[in-house]
């Protein structure tokens, strides 16, 4: 279905932009004139592989972008799907890149649940338990409102009135 197609398309994605267009975009979105953009360098990635910091190397100045949302917004007319990406410099025009291609993975926050995939599973008739267990195998689902605060420290939860555990 449509959601399956969207999910597959966002699992691995690609966005390309001409160097001059990216220079103007960065100028407009950050207020910084880099001049000619030579290179985009990853500086720091989080545990999930998402960029936490990158540096834009320009002829007038360099610019470090920090935080995944700022990075995603500065490099795309709308926003890159995710900060889990790598950059390819393509072509050469007088020794300068002609365009930059962003190759990415996923769409979202990197917590392991694909929202489009979950929606597709729901449309196929799977309930929330099946969906959550698909993305987070081995977890124990329970009703939060039945957990007693003293049991959190002990690593157990309160039982239902009939003595059964409060699993959902």
Secondary structure, DSSP 8 states (H G I E B T S, - for coil): -HHHHHHHHHHEEEEEEEHHHHHHHHHHHHS---SSEEEEEEEEE-TTS-EEEEEEEESS--EEEESHHHHHHHTSSS--S-S-EEEEEE--BTTB-SEEEEEEE-SSSSSS--HHHHHHHHHTT--HHHHHHHHSTT---B-GGG--HHHHHHT---B-TTS-B-B-
